[in-house]
Amino acid sequence: MNSAMPLFKRKKTSQMTRIVLLVSFIILAGRLIFVVPGAIEHHQQKKQDVPAPAAVTR
């Protein structure tokens, strides 16, 4: 059987794929941690700024 890639090449490729995925996950988690406090503050400000519905009189 003749495979497309030799075994050692495939092993190195899968290792590189895992490294890339790990780095991507770390970046994603870091961005999430960085953004969450600002989002919470924005949500709290928006909650406070909501005006009470005015009663319409005719």
N, C-alpha and C positions, 0 to 999 in steps of 0.2 A: 504494500500500500504506500502510495506516495501522497503525503499530506501537503497542503498549500504552504504552511509555515512549519519550520522545525519546532520541536517541543520547547527548547530553551527560549526561542523567540516568542512563542505564545505565552510562556510563563512571565517573561519580562513585560510583555504588553499588558497582561492582566494586572500585574503589579502596578504599572504606571496608571492604569485606569482607576485602580483603587485609590492611589495617591491623589489623582485629580478630583475624584469624587469627595474624598475627605477634605481637601482644601476648599472645595466649593461649599460643602456643608458648614465648615468653620466660618467662612465668609458670610453665609446666609444667617447663621446663628448670631454672629457678631452684629450684623445689621439690625436684626430683630431686637437684640438687647439694647442697641443704641437708640432705636426709634420708640420703643415702648413708653419710656417716661414722658416724652413729648406728646405722644398720642393720648395718654391718660390725662395730662394737664389740659390739652385741647378739649377733650371730652368734658372735663369738669367745668371749664369756662363756658362751653356751649350750653351746658345744663343750667348754669346760673344766669345766663343772658337771655333765656327764653322768656318773653313777656307773657303775662297772664292774658288770656283771651278776654277782650273787651265785650261787654254786653251791648248789643245794638238796641237802641230805643227808637220807637217811631211815634 
